[in-house]
Amino acid sequence: AQSVTQLGSHVSVSEGALVLLRCNYSSSVPPYLFWYVQYPNQGLQLLLKYTTGATLVKGINGFEAEFKKSETSFHLTKPSAHMSDAAEYFCAVSDPGGSNYKLTFGKGTLLTVNP
Amino acid sequence: EAGVVQSPRYKIIEKKQPVAFWCNPISGHNTLYWYRQNLGQGPELLIRYENEEAVDDSQLPKDRFSAERLKGVDSTLKIQPAELGDSAVYLCASSLTSNYGYTFGSGTRLTVV
């Protein structure tokens, strides 16, 4: 069974500082990997995804993530935090290929950005 | 393009009462999902539809939960009777069958008192 671990339920950074949100997965085969963002009282919005190919994936709003198979990680980064980045971030995995599109989510990391 | 539309946004009911949630997916999206998000947790899949067929309902508590997707478009998720532990946000999502990028609706926040 797949599982996702997000280290740190709450991360706080200063505006302009580096954002690093950690995600590790457990899977018998390299999965497809996703990061979603959820603003208060809203649904989840896809930030970026890794399926195949280049392991460094760029997403919206200046975020990027790197798939590291040897570390079973898919950490999310942004060089300079903006106040508008304050939200909850979820890492998710799914089985590659086949007809199973089920996403397994981590518990989320709440990002706060201090002025 | 309209996104995934869910209603109502909020619902407060007393325990043992029935409740229903409605979802209208993005036009042309064959795959529809219902997820439940408990407070402080990530979403968990309840049921997945391919057109009108429920192809994965293994996580749906069938004693009190039911869902339908008539004509392979809109979907309804029902709880009867509701329990206190059902308080959560119920999220609907849709995708093209060959596209792994879900689009989520804004969710329905259910409070059972």
Chai-1 contact restraints between the chains, C-beta under 6 A:
chainA,res_idxA,chainB,res_idxB,connection_type,confidence,min_distance_angstrom,max_distance_angstrom,comment,restraint_id
A,Y32,B,Y100,contact,1.0,0.0,6.0,A-B,restraint_1
A,Q42,B,S106,contact,1.0,0.0,6.0,A-B,restraint_2
A,G43,B,L91,contact,1.0,0.0,6.0,A-B,restraint_3
A,G43,B,F104,contact,1.0,0.0,6.0,A-B,restraint_4
A,G43,B,G105,contact,1.0,0.0,6.0,A-B,restraint_5
A,G43,B,S106,contact,1.0,0.0,6.0,A-B,restraint_6
A,G43,B,G107,contact,1.0,0.0,6.0,A-B,restraint_7
A,L44,B,F104,contact,1.0,0.0,6.0,A-B,restraint_8
A,L46,B,G101,contact,1.0,0.0,6.0,A-B,restraint_9
A,F90,B,G42,contact,1.0,0.0,6.0,A-B,restraint_10
A,K102,B,L45,contact,1.0,0.0,6.0,A-B,restraint_11
A,F105,B,G42,contact,1.0,0.0,6.0,A-B,restraint_12
A,F105,B,P43,contact,1.0,0.0,6.0,A-B,restraint_13
A,G106,B,G42,contact,1.0,0.0,6.0,A-B,restraint_14
A,K107,B,Q41,contact,1.0,0.0,6.0,A-B,restraint_15
A,K107,B,G42,contact,1.0,0.0,6.0,A-B,restraint_16
A,G108,B,G42,contact,1.0,0.0,6.0,A-B,restraint_17
